[in-house]
Each structure stands twice: as structure tokens, then as C-alpha cells.
């Protein structure tokens, strides 16, 4: 009987031990699963942190580049503004010079007309003196006309430069062409037209024409080989 009781107690103990073992195993499995899940979460978090760091570094670099570009733009804008103001001043001065020369030209023409009337009414002795005065006025008139031609050419040239800086290339080409009607021997105007026709307006024939005229007017130009290279590419 005693052995039976011992056997029962042992069986109960074994069952209890088995139950505890099962419970411990279940808890251990759950803990292992939880730990694994925690590792995955931590791994994802770590990846997110690294990704955030990369993004932050990227944004920092982009921000630095943006600041640098902004400063460059502001500097360029200031330089362009100064160039614009300087060019506007030149255009204003050129227009005033043209107006003054035209007024002087008109006055000289009137003086010549007055002298011619005096010659018609004067006696033979006085005519010689008046003819000399007329000749001097005609010489002055010719000089004024030549100066006015150059001033008009310079005015249209500077206006063309202004248009080119503003990227108004059609207007720039038109003003360069106008400047050449007053001063056909301006090598810089021919060179700039070569650039416009060759690189912007897709007109290689006109580009070559103006490049050749540039070299004709400036045969010892420092950029002669470069311009010859432009011509070869455009042919």
C-alpha cells in the first residue's frame, strides 16, 4: 500500500514537473519569439536611423549647394546689374553725343545755305572770301557726318551688346547689323554676329561670312586659330 502511495505521489510529481516544463517551454518560446520580433524591430529602426542619416547628409549637402548657388547667383546678378547700368550710361552718353552732332550738323548746313545766298548777292571781290568760308564749312560738315556715322554705329553696337546679355538674340543680331551699316569695319561686331549666327540662329553661311570679315579686319587676332576652327566646323 505504501509503495502504491509513493508511486502515485511520484506520478503526480512527474505530471506536475512535466506541466511546469511545458509551461516553461511555452514561455521560453514566446520569449524567444518576442526577442526575435524585438531584434527585427531594432534592425528596422537601425536601418531607418541610417537612412535618415543619409537623407540628412544629402539634405545638408543640397542646402550647402543651394546656399552656394544663391551666393553665386546674387554675385552674378549684381555683376549683371552693374554691367547693365554701365551700358545704359554708355547708351545715354552715345545718344546725347548723336543729338549734339545732329544739331551741329543742322547748324552747319544752315550756315552753308546762308553763305551761298551771300555769294549770289556779293560782288566779285567778296565772293572769293565767301567761297573760302563755304569750303571750310563743307569740310566741317564732312567731318561731322563721319563722326556721326561712327557714333551711330557705336550706339547700335552697345544696344546689341545689351540685348545679347538679356538673351534677346534676334534683337541683338538686328542691332549688330544696324551698327555695321554705319561702321562696316567694326571687327567686334562681325565676330559677335559670327557667334550669334553660328551658335544661336543656326545660320552657318552668315556665321562664316562674319568670321571671315573679322579675320580680314583683324588678321593678327590672338584668337585667329580658334576662329578658323569655328569656320571649319561650320562648313
Residue pairs with C-beta under 8 A, 6 or more apart in sequence:
80 165
83 165
84 162
84 165
87 158
87 161
87 162
87 165
88 162
90 158
91 155
91 158
91 159
91 162
94 151
94 154
94 155
94 158
95 155
97 151
98 148
98 151
98 152
98 155
101 144
101 147
101 148
101 151
102 148
104 144
105 141
105 144
105 145
105 148
108 137
108 140
108 141
108 144
109 141
111 137
112 134
112 137
112 138
112 141
115 130
115 133
115 134
115 137
116 134
118 126
118 130
119 127
119 130
119 131
119 134
122 130
149 182
149 183
150 182
150 183
152 182
153 179
153 180
153 181
153 182
153 183
153 186
154 179
154 183
155 179
156 175
156 176
156 178
156 179
156 182
157 175
157 176
157 179
157 183
157 186
157 188
157 189
159 175
160 171
160 172
160 173
160 174
160 175
160 176
160 178
160 179
160 189
160 192
161 172
161 192
163 169
163 171
163 172
163 175
164 172
164 192
164 196
169 196
169 200
169 201
170 201
172 192
172 196
173 193
173 196
173 197
173 201
176 189
176 192
176 193
176 196
177 193
179 186
179 189
180 186
180 189
180 190
180 193
183 189
185 217
186 217
187 213
187 214
187 217
187 218
187 221
190 210
190 211
190 213
190 214
190 217
191 210
191 211
191 214
191 227
193 206
193 207
193 210
194 207
194 208
194 210
194 211
194 214
194 227
194 230
195 207
196 207
197 203
197 204
197 206
197 207
197 210
198 204
198 207
198 208
198 211
198 230
198 234
204 234
204 235
207 230
207 234
208 231
208 234
208 235
211 227
211 230
211 231
211 234
212 231
214 221
214 227
215 221
215 224
215 227
215 228
221 227
